[in-house]
Amino acid sequence: MNNTPITVLITDDHALMRQCWSIVLNESKQFRVVAECIHAEDAILKATILRPEIIMMDINLPGIDGIEATRVIKEILPDVKILGVSLHAQPAYASRIIRAGAMGYITKNSTVDEMFQALNEVFNGKKFICKEVVEMISENFVNGREHGSLLNTLTKRESDIVSLIHKGYSSRQIAETLLMSIRTVSAHRYNIFQKLKIKKTVSLINLVNQYQGVL
């Protein structure tokens, strides 16, 4: 039986998260943290030099994000296993980083046991999605048919407005971009919310994110 610890490189821009993960992993004796990185550029450099077996990659990093870093590292080191990590349980994030080359995805709400399970699964070449995201995917699937049919009822103009809202545009910016009055934009927003049976902008953004990642 091989008792050599699995080497792990941790990338996260929050010192507390990095230090907590390092302590937990190093105390397990099954894993050995070989480096901690604050940003993607450092992770790419240290991965190339140290050749860790697993990289824990936070998605939201300053500068180059974790998804692009995953893509770059997999081009350089195709055999390295990458586990995506994020504060968000949105299936879209999991989908994007897995398409970039990661083998798994957990959130910062995951338990230590689930983190160990994820690391072992990806080390053995299996994909792993944490329970929190799986439950959200299931909920989206149950509710998705209604939302999908409702999204299809949007007009071209309403779809354009939804796209701009998702990008973070204000009503004034949308009006300027689409050459219409703010009052007209407000009327469209009201109609969109009525059609989709939602009440808040954040619900609209979450809906778009879910569909981009799952459907």
HELIX and SHEET records of a PDB file:
HELIX    1   1 ALA A   15  SER A   28  1                                  14    
HELIX    2   2 ALA A   40  LEU A   50  1                                  11    
HELIX    3   3 GLY A   66  ILE A   76  1                                  11    
HELIX    4   4 PRO A   91  ARG A   99  1                                   9    
HELIX    5   5 VAL A  112  PHE A  123  1                                  12    
HELIX    6   6 LYS A  131  LEU A  151  1                                  21    
HELIX    7   7 LYS A  156  HIS A  166  1                                  11    
HELIX    8   8 SER A  171  LEU A  178  1                                   8    
HELIX    9   9 ILE A  182  LEU A  196  1                                  15    
HELIX   10  10 THR A  201  VAL A  214  1                                  14    
SHEET    1   A 6 PHE A  31  CYS A  37  0                                        
SHEET    2   A 6 ILE A   6  THR A  11  1                                        
SHEET    3   A 6 ILE A  54  ASP A  58  1                                        
SHEET    4   A 6 LYS A  81  SER A  86  1                                        
SHEET    5   A 6 GLY A 104  THR A 107  1                                        
SHEET    6   A 6 PHE A 128  ILE A 129  1                                        
END                                                                             
